[in-house]
Amino acid sequence: GAVVSQHPSWVICKSGTSVKIECRSLDFQATTMFWYRQFPKQSLMLMATSNEGSKATYEQGVEKDKFLINHASLTLSTLTVTSAHPEDSSFYICSARGFVTGKSSGIHNEQFFGPGTRLTVL
Amino acid sequence: GENVEQHPSTLSVQEGDSAVIKCTYSDSASNYFPWYKQELGKRPQLIIDIRSNVGEKKDQRIAVTLNKTAKHFSLHITETQPEDSAVYFCAASIHNQGGKLIFGQGTELSVKP
């Protein structure tokens, strides 16, 4: 249980185009989803926190108009990188937090990570 | 906001030796401290975690200690094996602030056969 998928696993796009990345919790309801960005040989940097049905909370320095986040259901969140530029090339990873079937106490803190999406902007 | 510092950035040990990675955090309200192992191009994998009401936790060759007063926590890997080679990240979060994770900078562990 507690499987999170991401689609696509990699994408190459031209500068100026927009790219949408999907994050799905496959076997549990994710009350909260998180989006991270990871540059080569660096740590995971939290970009934003999204709760189902409400606006995302962005970390300081992250442009909310450039990185659009939608969390329309308890199993799906999307990140859209608008007008992508080469400096947006990175590894984008989502994680989901929620109640996992079979665990009576719920998973209050543990986050389950997606496999990541490698974005390359030419 | 929370800040997590992790040391060392690289660590090389001989197979069978122990490895220790240390992290400090700044926000005393943090109450959950997971450790992740990440292989190149893959997702982070949770290897062990500890909550603020516990001082130490062990799972086979892996142990984590937490000193709330000093605001630091450490990962201990004993009897290291080549397959332990990876990048390890510590993190801290505050449950009642949404549970967002703030990660340390990472430690690249290399276990030489």
Interface residues (C-beta under 8 A of the other chain):
Chain A: T32 F34 Q42 S43 L44 M45 L46 T49 N51 T57 Q60 F91 I93 S95 R97 H108 N109 E110 Q111 F113 G114 P115 G116 R118
Chain B: G1 Y32 P34 G41 K42 R43 P44 Q45 L46 D49 R51 F89 S93 H95 G98 G99 K100 L101 I102 F103 G104 Q105 G106
